[in-house]
Structures are given as C-alpha cells and as structure tokens.
Amino acid sequence: GYESVLSYEDYYLWLKMMFLDKKIENIPISLVDVRAGEEMIVRRRGWSILRNDLYFFKRIYREQYITLNVFVVNVLIRFCIRIIPPKLTAFSYKLIRKFSK
C-alpha cells in the first residue's frame, strides 16, 4: 500500500488506512532507534524540505483527507520550523515536549 510520497510514505499509508476504517495500533516495543539532536534538526530544515511538506499537504488536502484549516495550520507550523535558525528550532521542540506531557 506504500506510495511514493517523499518523506511521508508512512504517514500517507496511515491516512489511507484510517479513511478505510482500518484498525491502527502501536506495538509495545520500539523497532527503530533514532538519535534526535542538533544534527537531525539541521537535516530536517531548509527550502527543499519545506517543498516536500507543501507537496504532501497539498496532496492530502486535494484528496480530502484534511480540511483547509488543517492544511493552513500545518503549512504555517512547518514553514516556521523549517526556516528559523536550528537553535531556535531545538528550543521550540523542548517547549513542545514540556507542554505536551
């Protein structure tokens, strides 16, 4: 069921499954070990990454998986995160984690 949606293959598959009323669950163990830090933040920023974000969110909006409001909010958030300096991005992520607990 995977389709070529650069950087969003899993997310797109999950959306399609949810809209087909398929049951989705997390398994109780981690299968991937990801190091989050300054290097990851630097890799996940810039105009090319933002273009991927825009393409994906335009696609799922056109396919009616999300509303216009959700599209706009996601694009604005990603624009800020992809363009601001890495140190500010790291600080933003720390705040988000702190307040999402």
N, C-alpha and C positions, 0 to 999 in steps of 0.2 A: 503493500500500500504506500510505500515511500514514493514521493515525487521530488523532482529537482527544484528545491526552493532554498537557494544558497543560505546557509547558516540557520535555517528554520525548518529543516526536514522533520524533526521530532515534533515540534510544536504544531506544524501543519497536519501531521498524521493524527495527533491527539484531537485537534479541532474537528477533523473529518469524522473521527470515531464518535466524539460526543454528539455531533449532529445526526449521526446514525443511531443514537441511543445505545451505543455500546458501553459496557461497564469498564471503567478505567480505575486501576488501583495502584498504589505504590507497594513495592515489595519491601520487606523489613530489613534488607541488607543493601549496602552500597556496592555497586558494581564498578564504579568509576571513582578514581581518586584525582581530584582537581586541586591544584595549588592556586589559591586566589591571592592576589597581591598586586604590587605595583606593575609587574610585567604583564599580567593579564589585563589590567586596566589600560595600559599603553597599547596592547594588541587590539583591544576592542573599542577603539576610538578612531575618529577621522572621517573624512568625507566619503570614502569608499564603503565603510561600514554603515554609515548613515544612509547611503543609497540603497544598500541591501535591505535595511529596515524599511525604508519608504516603499520599495518594491513589494515587500512581503505584506505590509499593512494595507497598501492599495489593493493588492490581490484579494486578501481576505475580506476587505470591505466590499469590493465588487461582487464577490461570491456570497455576500450577505451573512458571513459568519460574525461580523461585528457591526455595530451601528456607527453612524458618522461621529457621534460624540466620543465613542471609544477610540475610533481612528485618530481623531484630533488630539486627544489626551496622550495616546501612545506616541504619536509623532513628536509632540512637544517635549515629552519627557526624554525620548531618545535623542532628539536634537540637542537638548541641554547636556546630557551625559556624554554624547559623542564628541562635542565641540569644546566644552570647558577644559581647563588645564587638568592633567592627571591628579595632581594633589587635591584639587577641589572635588574631583570625582570620587577619590578614595574617602574623603571626609563625608561626602553625601551618602555613600554606601554605609559608612559607620552609623550615621544618623538614622538611616532607614532601618538597619538591623536593630538599633537600640529601641526605636519606637514601634517596631512590628512584633515585639515579644509579648 
